[in-house]
């Protein structure tokens, strides 16, 4: 009897989470993250698995509009599962690295680090530091390029239970996602 009671309690808890909530208790998904992402590159995943990418140009009560190349794509909120904003710009980080590398090269020239006595010339020194800086900036841009979920339609807590059986014990392992 002692081992049956926790299993019954866990089963009741799982069934209560698995049952759909009433219409009045459902939360309306927040769209403030989408409104803040206007002008950003986004990736939209629909409920049937299709992917749309492009720049978000407009959000309305019924749909979002994004531009991919020269074409305009409208996706209704009823079809959207998730919207991700892609952050990071490799071109921008490469230019920042190039600027930093040129700065280090100029400082190296000014302090005497690049002289003919050392076997290097001014343009070679600047090119070396600029190339190193641009490469480091590009690498940082690739590493730091990531995406953030700004909208998720199915935002419900999920309880997953798995039976755990051994010779002397029986129980449940569970995870709770929200």
ABEGO torsion letter per residue (X at the ends): XAAAAAAAAAAAAAAAAABBBBAAABBBBBAAAAAAABGBBBBBBBAAGBBBBEBBABBBAABBBBBBEABBBBBBAAABABBBBBBEBAAAAAAAAAAAAAAAAAAAAAAGABBAAAGBBAAAAAAAAAAAAAAAAAAAAAAABBBBBABBABBBBBBBBBBBBBAABBBBBBBBBX
